[in-house]
Amino acid sequence: MNVNTQLTARDMFNDEFNPLDINISEIKSLSQALPGDGNIDLNNAEVLATKYLRGADLCSDILAIATAHAQKCDTLKKKAYSYAALVKSAEQKIKTDKSRAWFADTDEDYIQASNNYTESIAFVKWVGSKMDSFIKMHYLCRSIVKRGMDQEGASGWSGKGPENEEEDGW
């Protein structure tokens, strides 16, 4: 899916739309920028807090779409199983319920629908955990900035030059 293409809510339920086609490069690059040791410089903390908030926002948008898609895939999986168990198995002259269930479990359409559902659930979990990581990193960066501001206030340093002090007569 092209990022510049407009997407409506109705388009999300279109058969051709698949959230697995959404460009996730920004999420991936933000995720790779997460410091492994949690060491964040005070000077970068404010900028990083904004970036991680952006990442969490992106993930929340995608998560809503991906969850709806996963539910649709679940319905299609159940439909494929039912069709295989009731219609296709009858066409093959399979009589017992157990044999029909076995037939449905091995039906190619059902297997494909199951794979689509599994991929969509994995994507939902991936986006959800990225969102959680971004929220935690945003909070950590905010805490670092707040701690730095508290230390500045406690030290009496304001970052400004001396005011109302007499100049040395150099």
C-alpha positions as CSV (number, residue, x, y, z in Angstrom):
1,M,0.0,0.0,0.0
2,N,1.3,3.4,-0.9
3,V,1.6,5.8,2.0
4,N,0.2,8.7,-0.1
5,T,-3.0,6.7,-1.0
6,Q,-6.0,7.8,0.9
7,L,-7.6,5.0,2.9
8,T,-11.1,5.1,4.2
9,A,-12.5,3.0,7.0
10,R,-14.6,1.1,4.4
11,D,-11.5,0.2,2.4
12,M,-10.2,-1.7,5.4
13,F,-13.0,-4.3,5.0
14,N,-12.5,-4.7,1.2
15,D,-11.3,-8.2,0.2
16,E,-8.2,-6.8,-1.5
17,F,-7.0,-4.9,1.5
18,N,-4.5,-6.6,3.8
19,P,-2.9,-4.7,6.7
20,L,0.2,-6.9,6.2
21,D,0.9,-4.8,3.2
22,I,1.1,-1.6,5.3
23,N,4.6,0.0,5.2
24,I,6.0,-0.5,8.7
25,S,9.5,0.9,7.9
26,E,9.1,3.8,10.3
27,I,8.1,1.5,13.1
28,K,11.0,-0.8,12.4
29,S,13.5,2.1,12.3
30,L,12.2,3.5,15.6
31,S,12.3,0.0,17.1
32,Q,15.9,-0.5,16.0
33,A,16.8,2.9,17.6
34,L,15.7,1.6,21.0
35,P,18.8,1.6,23.2
36,G,19.6,-2.0,24.2
37,D,21.0,-0.9,27.6
38,G,18.5,1.8,28.3
39,N,21.2,4.5,28.4
40,I,19.7,7.7,27.0
41,D,21.5,11.0,27.0
42,L,19.6,13.8,28.6
43,N,20.1,16.0,25.6
44,N,18.4,13.5,23.3
45,A,15.7,12.4,25.7
46,E,13.1,15.0,24.8
47,V,13.5,14.4,21.0
48,L,13.3,10.6,21.6
49,A,10.2,11.0,23.8
50,T,8.5,12.7,20.9
51,K,9.6,10.0,18.4
52,Y,8.5,7.2,20.6
53,L,5.1,8.8,21.1
54,R,4.8,9.0,17.3
55,G,5.7,5.3,17.1
56,A,3.1,4.4,19.7
57,D,0.5,6.5,17.7
58,L,1.4,4.7,14.5
59,C,1.1,1.4,16.1
60,S,-2.3,2.2,17.7
61,D,-3.6,3.1,14.2
62,I,-2.3,-0.1,12.6
63,L,-3.4,-2.2,15.6
64,A,-7.0,-1.2,15.1
65,I,-6.9,-2.1,11.4
66,A,-5.0,-5.3,12.0
67,T,-7.4,-6.5,14.8
68,A,-10.4,-5.9,12.4
69,H,-8.6,-7.9,9.7
70,A,-7.8,-10.7,12.1
71,Q,-11.4,-11.0,13.1
72,K,-12.3,-11.1,9.4
73,C,-9.7,-13.8,8.8
74,D,-11.2,-15.8,11.7
75,T,-14.6,-15.7,10.1
76,L,-13.2,-16.7,6.7
77,K,-11.4,-19.6,8.3
78,K,-14.6,-20.9,10.0
79,K,-16.5,-20.4,6.7
80,A,-13.8,-22.4,4.8
81,Y,-14.0,-25.2,7.4
82,S,-17.8,-25.4,7.3
83,Y,-17.9,-25.4,3.5
84,A,-15.3,-28.2,3.4
85,A,-17.0,-30.3,6.1
86,L,-20.5,-29.9,4.8
87,V,-20.3,-29.3,1.0
88,K,-17.0,-30.6,-0.3
89,S,-17.1,-33.7,1.9
90,A,-20.6,-34.5,0.7
91,E,-19.4,-34.2,-2.9
92,Q,-16.8,-36.8,-2.1
93,K,-19.5,-39.1,-0.6
94,I,-18.0,-38.9,2.9
95,K,-20.7,-40.0,5.3
96,T,-19.5,-39.9,9.0
97,D,-19.0,-36.7,11.0
98,K,-15.5,-37.7,12.0
99,S,-14.5,-38.4,8.4
100,R,-16.0,-35.0,7.3
101,A,-14.0,-33.3,10.1
102,W,-10.8,-35.0,8.9
103,F,-11.5,-34.0,5.3
104,A,-12.2,-30.4,6.3
105,D,-8.9,-30.3,8.3
106,T,-6.9,-31.2,5.2
107,D,-8.8,-29.0,2.7
108,E,-6.5,-26.6,0.9
109,D,-8.9,-23.6,1.2
110,Y,-9.2,-24.2,4.9
111,I,-5.5,-24.5,5.4
112,Q,-4.9,-21.3,3.4
113,A,-7.6,-19.5,5.5
114,S,-6.0,-20.8,8.7
115,N,-2.6,-19.6,7.6
116,N,-4.0,-16.1,6.8
117,Y,-5.6,-16.0,10.3
118,T,-2.3,-17.1,11.9
119,E,-0.4,-14.4,10.1
120,S,-2.9,-11.7,11.0
121,I,-2.8,-12.7,14.7
122,A,1.0,-12.7,14.6
123,F,0.9,-9.2,13.1
124,V,-1.5,-8.0,15.7
125,K,0.7,-9.3,18.5
126,W,3.8,-7.7,16.9
127,V,2.2,-4.3,16.5
128,G,0.8,-4.5,20.0
129,S,4.2,-5.3,21.6
130,K,5.9,-2.5,19.5
131,M,3.3,-0.1,20.8
132,D,3.9,-1.2,24.4
133,S,7.7,-0.8,23.9
134,F,7.2,2.7,22.5
135,I,5.0,3.7,25.3
136,K,7.5,2.5,27.9
137,M,10.4,4.2,26.1
138,H,8.4,7.4,25.9
139,Y,7.8,7.3,29.6
140,L,11.4,6.6,30.3
141,C,12.5,9.5,28.1
142,R,10.0,11.8,29.9
143,S,11.3,10.6,33.3
144,I,14.9,11.4,32.2
145,V,13.9,14.9,31.1
146,K,12.0,15.5,34.3
147,R,14.9,14.2,36.4
148,G,17.3,16.5,34.5
149,M,15.0,19.5,35.1
150,D,14.7,18.7,38.8
151,Q,18.5,18.5,39.1
152,E,18.8,21.8,37.3
153,G,16.3,23.4,39.7
154,A,18.0,21.9,42.7
155,S,21.4,23.1,41.7
156,G,20.2,26.7,41.1
157,W,21.6,26.6,37.6
158,S,19.2,28.1,35.1
159,G,21.4,28.2,32.0
160,K,21.4,32.0,32.0
161,G,24.4,34.2,32.6
162,P,24.8,36.2,35.7
163,E,22.3,38.9,36.1
164,N,22.7,41.9,38.4
165,E,26.3,41.1,39.2
166,E,28.9,43.8,39.0
167,E,31.3,43.5,36.2
168,D,34.9,43.0,37.0
169,G,36.9,46.0,35.9
170,W,39.2,44.2,33.5
